[in-house]
Amino acid sequence: MSDLFLSYPLAPGTWLGFTDAKVGRPGEWVELENYQFLCGDEVTRLTLFNTLVCTSVASVLRFGLGLWLALLLNRKSRRRPSSAPSCCCPTFCRRPFRRLPSDGSTTRSSRSSVGRC
């Protein structure tokens, strides 16, 4: 179902790409004229090039950072039990959470103690 909602704009967008529609009037079928214009436009080619370069650089940096963090967490350490979670989540609470009463009551005293460090 979500594929339908995500791909729905694709059909009208493709249709509009082959027409010369403007706001307020229906377009006429111009076939590949729009795409030929875009291929010949210097600004469009520069924009496409910048998009590809930025996407490639960001992907490589994110992969490298993820690999570095995975290796950092996987290395042997004497302080591993306490230092591994704290380097991933700076708000790590060393004291375990207190459980709520099993009877389902949520009194003021039981709620206020949950999640406090």
Buried (B, 14 or more C-beta within 10 A) or exposed (E): EEEEEEEEEEEEEEEEEBBEBEEEEEEEEBEEEBEEEBEEEEEEEEEEEEEEEEEEEEEEEEEEEEEEEEEEBEEEEEEEEEBBEEEEEEEEEEEEEEEBEEEEEEEEEEEEEEEEE
